[in-house]
Amino acid sequence: MIGYFYRRILYMIPTVFLVSIVTFIIIQLPPGDYLDTLAAELSDSGGLDTGTLQAAA
């Protein structure tokens, strides 16, 4: 029984590491960041104009 838990813990370490790496890569793939995306959406919807967005930045 102890061997089973030991093996599960050892398998958990690389699994968590790989999931972290994949998650980081997926988050970094899209261009820009959240603020750029939000500013583009507000500008497209007519919520703010470009001058207001640049003044706020």
C-alpha positions in Angstrom: 0.0 0.0 0.0 2.9 2.4 0.8 4.5 1.5 -2.5 1.3 2.5 -4.3 1.2 5.9 -2.7 4.9 6.5 -3.3 4.4 5.6 -7.0 1.4 7.9 -7.4 3.3 10.8 -5.8 6.2 10.2 -8.2 3.9 10.2 -11.2 2.2 13.3 -9.9 5.4 15.5 -10.0 6.0 15.3 -13.8 2.3 15.4 -14.6 1.9 18.7 -12.7 5.0 20.1 -14.4 3.8 19.2 -17.9 0.3 20.6 -17.3 1.9 23.8 -16.1 4.1 24.1 -19.2 1.2 23.4 -21.5 -1.0 25.9 -19.8 1.7 28.6 -19.9 2.3 28.0 -23.6 -1.5 28.1 -24.4 -1.8 31.4 -22.5 1.2 32.9 -24.2 0.1 31.9 -27.8 -2.4 34.7 -28.6 -0.9 38.0 -29.6 -1.2 41.0 -27.3 -2.5 40.9 -23.8 -5.8 41.3 -22.0 -5.7 45.1 -22.0 -5.0 45.3 -25.8 -7.9 43.0 -26.5 -10.3 44.9 -24.2 -9.3 48.2 -25.8 -9.9 46.8 -29.3 -13.3 45.5 -28.3 -14.3 48.9 -26.8 -13.0 50.7 -29.8 -14.9 48.4 -32.2 -18.1 48.7 -30.3 -18.0 52.5 -30.2 -17.6 52.6 -26.5 -14.4 54.6 -26.6 -12.5 56.4 -29.3 -8.8 56.0 -30.0 -7.8 59.3 -28.4 -9.5 58.4 -25.1 -7.8 55.0 -25.2 -4.3 56.5 -25.8 -4.9 59.1 -23.1 -5.8 56.4 -20.6 -2.7 54.4 -21.5 
